[in-house]
Amino acid sequence: MPPQFASQLGSMGPDAGSSSPSKQCQTPFDGQNEPTHGSTIKSWRLLLWHEIPKWQQDNEYIVSGYRLVSLHMIATTHTYTAAGQPPGLYGCPLRVYCISTIRLFNAYSHMLGAVVFMILPLYFYNRHFVEEAGAQVQYLLVISIYCLGVAVCFVFSATFHILCNHSCNYAHFCNRLDYLGILVLMWGAGVPTIFYGFFCDSKLRWTYWMTTTSTAVCCTYLTLAPDFASPRFRHWRASLYAGFGLSSIVFVLHGLLIYGWEVQKQRMSLISMGWMAVSNLVGAAIYATRIPERWLPRVFDTFGASHQVFHVAVMIAAWIHFQGLVEAFHLARGMTAGSFRT
């Protein structure tokens, strides 16, 4: 989060376990990882792949570093406090825990990204908006929608990675929030692109805004359906989000047919959009194929796994798109509608 292929393109775990999330939640635990209160207090440790319940199994190439089921909100979030602190609630050895679990980078990277994109509208206002005399509020609004869409995506992603070991029901609910964040990001990325791409045609602008919003609403409905979050639908999820993201090709091509390459290249910042798409697609491909941990199991259990690479790729793509929108803003303010067509 992307259009962008945000934080996750679905829980692309193994096909083992084609049952629905509700049925997976009924899967019994195996002995030592049963989430009883006593085991949570006395045996807090990181688990191996074969020790975790089916509903936690997502990437078989990440062999170690899995958290115990906590069944307690404070205990779940407490494991993500700063490294180097003394043992925390329920005897959790925070320093070892925070360094060892692969979820650490996934959560903190998008928490940092969310803060950055929450601040970016203020940066844009003070650094760019106020310098353009006569700039109207809609210029600020469309870029703010994009930045806040990215922030929402990153917040939902971080929430999932922090709370996914609470319980099966929490994991599946937060997983759907993660998918919802992707949709918010993709929709938010389209709003300013359409605004600048059809700067001189309010009718087309509103047509594409309504079409994109309607598509996002439909995807949201499917995303929040509980059965859609099960591992057997992982390729469908990837196709859904990729299709929604690539739907921007329709209004990009339409704009090119009307105004031509030279005009739309500047209006829509098509070069930046292209690099954004490359970053997202490369990250999504790495995530879907589980490279490099597929080649070297255990080596990337803590850092360097495909999911972490995907997070970095999405953040880079989001920043590239923001820079492109800033360029489009200055172009829109510096040229008349007539000069756009020349």
C-alpha positions in Angstrom: 0.0 0.0 0.0 -1.4 0.1 -4.7 -3.2 2.6 -8.1 -1.0 0.5 -5.8 -0.8 -3.0 -4.7 -0.6 -2.3 -1.0 0.4 -4.1 2.1 -0.8 -7.5 1.2 -2.2 -9.2 -1.9 -3.9 -11.8 0.2 -2.7 -14.3 2.6 -0.7 -16.3 0.1 -0.1 -19.2 2.3 0.1 -22.9 1.4 -2.9 -24.6 -0.1 -3.1 -27.0 2.7 -6.1 -26.0 4.6 -8.8 -25.1 2.1 -11.4 -24.7 4.8 -13.0 -21.5 5.6 -11.6 -19.2 8.4 -14.5 -20.1 10.7 -13.6 -23.8 10.4 -9.9 -23.2 10.7 -10.6 -21.5 14.0 -12.0 -24.7 15.3 -8.8 -26.6 14.5 -7.5 -28.0 17.8 -4.1 -27.0 19.1 -1.2 -29.4 19.5 -0.1 -29.9 23.1 2.6 -27.3 24.0 1.1 -24.5 21.9 -2.3 -24.7 23.4 -3.2 -21.1 24.4 -4.0 -21.7 28.1 -3.4 -19.0 30.6 -0.8 -21.1 32.4 1.2 -21.9 29.2 1.1 -18.2 28.3 2.7 -17.3 31.5 5.3 -20.1 31.9 6.2 -21.0 28.3 6.3 -17.8 26.4 8.7 -18.5 23.5 8.9 -18.4 19.8 7.6 -21.5 17.9 8.5 -23.4 14.8 6.2 -23.8 11.8 5.1 -27.3 12.8 4.1 -26.1 16.3 1.6 -23.5 15.3 -2.1 -24.1 14.6 -3.3 -24.3 11.0 -4.9 -20.9 11.0 -1.5 -19.3 11.7 0.3 -21.2 9.0 0.9 -18.9 6.0 4.5 -19.3 4.6 6.0 -22.8 5.1 9.5 -21.4 4.1 9.6 -19.3 7.3 10.4 -22.1 9.7 10.9 -20.3 13.0 10.0 -17.1 14.9 6.2 -17.6 15.4 4.4 -16.2 18.4 2.3 -18.1 20.8 -1.5 -17.5 20.7 -2.0 -15.0 23.5 -5.8 -14.7 23.8 -5.1 -11.4 25.6 -4.9 -7.9 23.9 -2.4 -6.4 26.3 -0.1 -9.5 26.1 -0.3 -9.4 22.3 0.6 -5.8 21.9 3.2 -5.9 24.8 5.5 -8.1 22.7 6.0 -5.2 20.4 7.4 -2.7 22.9 11.0 -1.5 22.5 13.8 -4.0 22.4 16.1 -4.1 25.4 13.4 -3.6 28.0 13.3 -6.0 31.0 10.9 -9.0 30.8 7.4 -7.7 30.4 3.9 -8.9 31.0 3.5 -12.6 31.4 7.3 -13.1 31.5 7.8 -12.2 27.8 11.6 -11.8 27.2 11.1 -8.6 25.1 14.6 -8.2 23.9 14.9 -11.7 22.4 11.3 -11.6 21.2 11.4 -8.3 19.4 14.6 -9.2 17.6 13.5 -12.7 16.7 10.0 -12.4 15.3 9.7 -11.6 11.6 6.5 -9.7 12.3 8.5 -6.9 14.0 9.8 -5.4 10.7 6.4 -5.9 9.0 4.6 -4.0 11.8 7.1 -1.2 12.5 7.9 -0.5 8.8 4.3 0.3 8.0 3.8 2.1 11.3 6.6 4.4 10.3 5.2 4.8 6.8 1.8 5.7 8.2 3.3 8.5 10.3 5.2 9.8 7.3 2.1 9.9 5.1 -0.1 11.5 7.8 2.4 14.3 8.0 2.9 14.7 4.2 -0.3 16.8 3.6 1.0 19.4 6.0 4.4 19.3 4.3 2.7 19.7 0.9 0.6 22.6 2.2 3.6 24.5 3.7 6.2 23.6 1.0 4.1 23.7 -2.2 0.5 24.8 -1.8 1.0 28.2 -0.2 3.7 29.1 -2.7 1.2 28.9 -5.6 -0.8 32.1 -5.6 -4.5 31.4 -6.1 -4.3 27.6 -5.6 -7.7 26.3 -4.7 -8.5 23.9 -1.9 -9.3 21.0 -4.3 -5.6 20.7 -5.1 -4.8 20.2 -1.5 -7.8 17.9 -1.0 -7.0 15.3 -3.7 -3.4 14.9 -2.5 -4.5 14.7 1.1 -6.9 11.9 0.1 -4.0 10.0 -1.4 -1.7 10.5 1.6 -4.4 9.5 4.1 -5.3 6.5 2.0 -1.7 5.3 2.2 -1.7 6.0 5.9 -4.9 4.0 6.5 -3.4 1.1 4.5 -0.3 1.1 6.5 -2.1 1.4 9.8 -4.3 -1.6 9.0 -1.3 -3.6 7.8 0.6 -2.9 11.1 -2.5 -3.8 13.1 -2.7 -7.1 11.4 0.9 -8.0 12.1 0.7 -6.9 15.7 -2.6 -8.7 16.6 -2.5 -11.7 14.4 -1.4 -14.0 17.2 -4.2 -13.0 19.6 -6.6 -15.6 18.4 -8.0 -17.1 15.2 -11.0 -14.8 15.0 -8.8 -11.7 15.6 -6.3 -12.9 13.0 -9.0 -13.3 10.3 -10.7 -10.0 11.2 -7.4 -8.1 11.1 -6.5 -9.9 7.9 -9.6 -8.5 6.2 -8.7 -5.1 7.6 -5.4 -5.5 5.9 -7.1 -6.2 2.5 -9.5 -3.3 3.1 -6.5 -1.0 3.6 -5.1 -2.0 0.2 -8.4 -1.0 -1.4 -8.4 2.3 0.4 -4.9 3.0 -0.9 -5.7 2.0 -4.5 -8.8 4.2 -4.5 -7.0 7.1 -2.9 -4.2 6.8 -5.5 -6.7 7.1 -8.3 -8.5 10.2 -7.0 -5.7 12.8 -7.7 -4.5 11.0 -10.8 -8.0 11.3 -12.3 -8.2 14.9 -11.1 -5.1 16.0 -12.9 -5.6 13.7 -15.9 -8.9 15.2 -16.7 -8.2 18.7 -15.4 -10.2 20.4 -18.2 -13.1 18.0 -18.3 -15.2 17.9 -15.1 -17.7 15.5 -16.7 -15.1 12.8 -17.4 -13.4 13.5 -14.1 -16.6 12.8 -12.1 -17.5 9.8 -14.3 -14.2 8.1 -13.5 -14.4 9.1 -9.9 -17.8 7.4 -9.5 -16.7 4.4 -11.5 -13.5 3.9 -9.4 -15.5 4.4 -6.1 -18.2 1.9 -7.2 -15.5 -0.7 -8.0 -13.8 -0.1 -4.7 -17.1 -0.6 -2.9 -17.7 -3.9 -4.7 -14.2 -5.1 -3.9 -14.7 -4.0 -0.2 -17.8 -6.2 0.0 -15.9 -9.2 -1.3 -12.9 -8.5 0.9 -15.0 -8.4 4.1 -16.7 -11.7 3.3 -15.2 -14.2 5.8 -14.7 -17.1 3.4 -12.7 -15.0 1.0 -9.8 -14.7 3.5 -9.0 -18.5 3.5 -5.8 -19.7 1.9 -7.5 -21.4 -1.0 -8.5 -18.0 -2.4 -5.1 -16.5 -2.3 -4.7 -16.4 -6.1 -8.2 -14.9 -6.4 -7.3 -12.2 -3.9 -4.1 -11.4 -5.9 -6.1 -11.2 -9.1 -8.8 -9.0 -7.5 -6.3 -6.4 -6.2 -4.1 -6.6 -9.3 -7.2 -6.1 -11.5 -8.4 -3.1 -9.4 -5.0 -1.6 -9.5 -4.6 -2.1 -13.3 -8.1 -0.7 -13.9 -6.3 2.7 -13.9 -5.1 1.7 -17.4 -8.6 2.5 -18.7 -8.6 6.2 -17.7 -5.0 6.5 -18.6 -5.6 5.2 -22.1 -8.7 7.4 -22.4 -6.7 10.5 -21.4 -4.0 9.6 -24.0 -6.6 9.2 -26.7 -8.0 12.6 -26.0 -4.9 14.7 -25.2 -2.0 12.7 -26.4 1.2 11.5 -24.8 3.1 14.7 -24.3 0.2 16.4 -22.4 -0.8 13.4 -20.3 2.8 12.5 -19.5 2.9 15.7 -17.6 -0.6 15.9 -16.3 -0.7 12.3 -14.9 3.1 12.1 -14.2 3.1 8.9 -16.3 6.8 8.4 -15.9 6.4 8.4 -12.1 3.3 6.2 -12.4 5.3 3.7 -14.4 8.1 3.5 -11.8 5.4 3.2 -9.1 3.9 0.3 -10.9 7.2 -1.4 -11.4 8.0 -1.2 -7.7 4.6 -2.5 -6.7 4.7 -5.4 -9.3 8.2 -6.4 -8.4 7.3 -6.4 -4.7 4.1 -8.4 -5.4 5.9 -10.9 -7.5 8.5 -11.5 -4.8 5.8 -11.8 -2.2 3.7 -14.3 -4.3 6.7 -16.5 -5.2 8.2 -16.3 -1.6 11.7 -15.4 -2.8 14.3 -15.6 -1.3 13.1 -17.8 1.7 12.0 -20.4 -0.8 15.6 -21.0 -1.8 17.1 -20.8 1.7 14.6 -21.8 4.4 15.5 -20.5 7.9 18.1 -18.0 6.6 15.4 -15.3 6.2 13.3 -16.2 9.2 14.0 -12.8 10.8 15.1 -10.4 8.1 15.0 -10.3 4.3 11.9 -12.4 3.7 9.6 -11.7 0.8 6.9 -10.1 2.9 9.4 -7.6 4.2 10.7 -6.9 0.7 7.1 -6.3 -0.4 6.6 -3.8 2.4 9.6 -1.8 1.4 8.6 -1.9 -2.3 5.1 -0.6 -1.4 6.5 2.2 0.6 8.9 3.2 -2.2 6.0 3.1 -4.7 3.8 5.2 -2.5 6.6 7.9 -2.2 7.2 7.8 -6.0 3.5 8.5 -6.6 3.4 11.3 -4.2 6.4 13.0 -5.9 4.6 12.6 -9.2 1.4 14.2 -7.8 3.4 17.2 -6.6 4.8 17.6 -10.1 1.3 17.4 -11.6 0.1 20.1 -9.1 2.8 22.6 -10.1 2.1 21.9 -13.8 -1.6 22.5 -13.3 -1.0 25.7 -11.5 1.6 26.9 -14.0 -0.3 26.3 -17.2 -3.7 27.3 -18.6 -6.2 24.7 -19.9 -5.5 25.9 -23.4 -1.8 25.4 -23.1 -2.4 21.9 -21.9 -3.8 21.0 -25.3 -0.9 22.4 -27.3 
